[in-house]
């Protein structure tokens, strides 16, 4: 039996893209949101001849959430900021034993879901996969691929991953992304030093030389810290850098010194969240389409030995982050919807993309959607995204 796919935040930009991608795969997702009128309108827009089913509910209504989500459901949520609106959905999915995917990029939410829901999800048979979009599937792929290359050259000690914007501008960020970035600016973050360690966001900056151009970013906490060390136990250091702000990244890194003091001010979190929400409402309901059309993703990973010698590197270049995120979320949801919840070899708990589906499947899927190692050379045809069967094998 095919499992039901619920798209939370379907009336938003990314949620709408996800629903479109699911329809393109001949799936009929159920659209979930607060406003029944907006849901009905989106349903008719997406499928005029046969409107999609909808469920109107508020994610803060825990009782309704738990009555709605079952083990036979696949949950996709794009409702941010996740620190404010994401926990109830993730908890309900874990408790029900459902499959769960989100587009979260906020360090504190990501760390919470791994730390607090891992054991419960595994016990209930749930599969929770946070950050399953451009952030942070592409970084997990770049890191795991670079580690694979490095294994032939020596023992990996340090891994660095950087997210950059190859083209376009910040005008191609959605309202939800702006609000999430504002909210995350005062959240606690982390890094990896032989284990997860607390660290303020932007504690350090780093430069990457890619294709003859220097790019810089500031450090953030991501799913890579929580998943990639399992792949390469010799890793002792792992840092991930956000380089969306170009030459301003080092300045933002230095400014982050003030974050602990700002966080101690009563009401600072609410103020920053309000500013982010206000900034996001100044934008139209759609993105700057010309900027979005020009936008391309660029994710770099490099691996070093303890001596500092570089062992391997991967530079992934691909389509804009929203389209890639929608494609990845839809692909994973379809795979989950066709997999039995009772499969013996099915890994449960809170998982990264590589743990959930394997490096080969993630690499082939990303290549199919246009994200590939630019140093690998042109391919005649990108592989079709694999459909994983219930026993973990590929079809």
JONOR-V590569 format. One line per field, one symbol per residue. phi: phi as a letter, one per 40 degrees, with the letter a starting at -180 (. if undefined). A space follows every 50 residues. Layout:
BEGIN
phi = ???
END
This chain:
BEGIN
phi = .cccbbbcgcccccdccccccccccgcbcccbacccccccccccccadca dccbbcabccccccdccccbccbbbbbbcbccccbcccccccccccgccb babcbcdcccccccccbdccccccgcbbbcgcadcbcccccdcccccccc dcbiccbbbbbbbbbcagaccccccccccccccccbccbaabbgicbcac cgcababbbbfgbcbbabcacacdccbcdccbdccbbabbbcbcbfccdc ccccccdcddcccccdgccccccccccccccccccbcccdcccccbcabb babbcccgcccaaabcbaccccccccccccdcccdccbbccbcccccbhc bcccccbgcccccccccccgbaccccgcbcacccccbccccgccc
END
